[in-house]
């Protein structure tokens, strides 16, 4: 195949949300940009194997849950029937539409898309092997290569019954029994999907709670609901030997008080993700990679090589698409000579289970660990008119405040649509808002957003829809 040569002001490796956002921003700033990806379509893991397909399926799971709970609201509809082929087709149509949209945006901006495996020859030259064999001379490069699921040793090799998050989203079958290894957000989201579709789901988590590291006040309502949805949740437990048999995967479960053996139709390994920093020829550059595989960067997304930037999952925690998108714009703006930096006060995180869990800024646990003085206010959704109309009173809105000024330092929400509601918390933290500011904002009634206003009122004194008797002094 004939070698072709190209020239770019900026070459971006990886066409996920971070990669294409960086290429687009660079083009908007007048730079010649080339976007390279091995997949053959833009969108990256988020669009094809992560955020979008999982949320498409979680929406379906939510609909199934609403149908099954409709009876208690006086609506008799019977057990819903799932057409798996049509469900897969719907998921694919969503992905195809978004991928086509990103490709069209690239064309309109003049960003060249190039499909193939990228490898650095030097700090100014990149080789691409794919649809064409090419070399790209560049002034700057942005690494946005994302991450992949972590695998566990000792698992059966090439077993069709063993799933990672990518294969689980393909919905090849709906197993009668499914073991989910890992009680983090990936395991719980996918476990929710399969349970809604009819699988009997068992979750094994080695630590003493689901969603390790997340505020326990927020996890508690979710854990209670999941215990009714899943067949079993085993905490402080491990998976030992896994062996394939004619009946399924025989798994040794090391529980706190005993070791048992169970057979599952399928096993999903959901124990985290690792950065894609290998095989890129970084040894031919000045880029530094740490022991965990993350690329070292500064607040301007620069690596230790002045010509190369890194963003998104490959550049460190948190591994979130919206974090990558913000870093993407910073990198492009710095390359263009603008003053820019990645220094957010709050990066929201959302677990799209039912109920959803969302938080941003300082958590109560972090504050206690650092010895920081805080005041915590909570508003239970049992006092929210909107939550009650929805039959979803299990939620909670929580704020972490400076005890003297009332400045909002952190916000956590568990409940329906928490992922949408958290945006007000992000804005409050970024703008250094006080609890009084949120309390004085008029929130539409009846809405779930009122819980943020009433949580803020709790700092001021008494919220309208909650009464706490004053402490008596003797």
Buried (B, 14 or more C-beta within 10 A) or exposed (E): EEEEEBEBBBBBBBBBBBBBBBBBBBBBBEBBBBBBBBBEBBBBBBBBBBBBBBBBBBBBBBEBBBBBEBEEEEEEEEEEEBEEEEBBEBBEEBBEEBBEEBBEBBEEBEBBBBBBBBBBBEBBBBBBEBEBEBBBBBBBBBBBBBBBBBEBEEBBEEBEBBBBBBBBBEBEEBBEBBBBBBBBBBBBBBBBBBBBBEBBBBBBBBEEBBBEEBBEBBBBBBBEBBEEBBBBBBBBBBBEEBBBEEEBBBBBBBBEEEEEEBBBBBBBBBBEBBBBBEEBBBEBBEBEBEEEEBBBBEEBBBBBBEBBBBBBBBBBEEBBBBBBBBBBBBBBBBBBEEEBEBEBBBBBBBBBBBBBBBBBBBBBEBBEEEEEEBBBBBBBBEBBBBBEEBEBBBBBBBBBBBEEEBBBBBBBBBBBBBBBBBBBBBBBBBEEBBBBBBBEBEBEEBBBBBBBBBBBBBBBEEBEBBEEEEEEEE
